[in-house]
Amino acid sequence: MSVDTYLKGKNTSNYKRIHHEDITIMVAQVLAQNSSKVELVTKKKLLGSKLVAVAHHKHTAACRHD
């Protein structure tokens, strides 16, 4: 995951745009297609906070899980 606020001149066609309140989240299309959901979680650390993306696998007939 990366954070970039300057998008001028960048190719963002491989990202799905998800709008939530006043922010836009760009998720790689392959991640969006293979996930049942993607959660954004803030974690507080001793030296500040960070944003973590947690992707949940989408189960399909092709899955080979035990």
matplotlib code that plots the C-alpha trace (Angstrom):
import matplotlib.pyplot as plt

x = [0.0, 1.2, -0.1, 0.3, -1.6, 0.0, -1.6, -1.0, 0.4, 0.2, -1.6, -4.3, -6.3, -5.4, -7.1, -10.7, -11.9, -13.9, -15.5, -16.2, -17.4, -14.9, -12.0, -11.2, -9.5, -7.8, -7.5, -5.6, -8.2, -6.7, -6.9, -10.5, -11.5, -9.9, -11.2, -14.6, -13.8, -10.9, -10.8, -8.8, -7.6, -5.7, -3.2, -1.7, 2.0, 4.4, 5.8, 2.5, -0.3, -0.4, -3.1, -3.2, -5.2, -6.6, -7.8, -10.2, -9.9, -12.9, -13.6, -14.5, -14.9, -11.2, -10.0, -8.0, -8.2, -8.1]
y = [0.0, 3.5, 7.0, 9.6, 12.9, 14.3, 12.5, 15.0, 13.2, 9.7, 6.8, 5.7, 3.6, 0.3, 1.5, 1.3, 4.5, 4.1, 7.2, 7.4, 10.6, 13.3, 11.0, 8.9, 5.6, 4.0, 0.2, -1.9, -3.5, -7.0, -6.6, -5.4, -8.3, -11.0, -9.6, -9.8, -6.6, -4.3, -2.6, 0.5, 0.6, 3.2, 1.9, 4.1, 3.5, 5.1, 7.4, 8.3, 6.6, 4.6, 3.5, -0.2, -1.9, -5.4, -7.4, -10.3, -13.1, -13.8, -17.5, -19.0, -22.4, -22.3, -22.0, -24.9, -24.3, -27.1]
z = [0.0, -0.7, -0.1, -2.8, -2.8, -6.0, -9.0, -11.8, -14.8, -13.2, -14.9, -12.4, -14.9, -13.1, -9.9, -8.8, -7.1, -4.0, -2.5, 1.3, 2.7, 1.7, 0.6, -2.4, -2.0, -5.0, -4.8, -7.4, -9.6, -9.2, -5.4, -5.7, -7.9, -5.6, -2.3, -0.7, 1.2, 1.9, 5.3, 6.2, 9.8, 11.7, 14.2, 16.8, 17.6, 20.0, 17.3, 15.6, 13.6, 10.4, 8.0, 7.2, 4.4, 5.3, 2.3, 2.8, 0.2, -2.0, -2.1, -5.5, -7.1, -8.1, -4.4, -3.2, 0.6, 3.2]

ax = plt.figure().add_subplot(projection="3d")
ax.plot(x, y, z, "-o")
ax.set_aspect("equal")
plt.show()
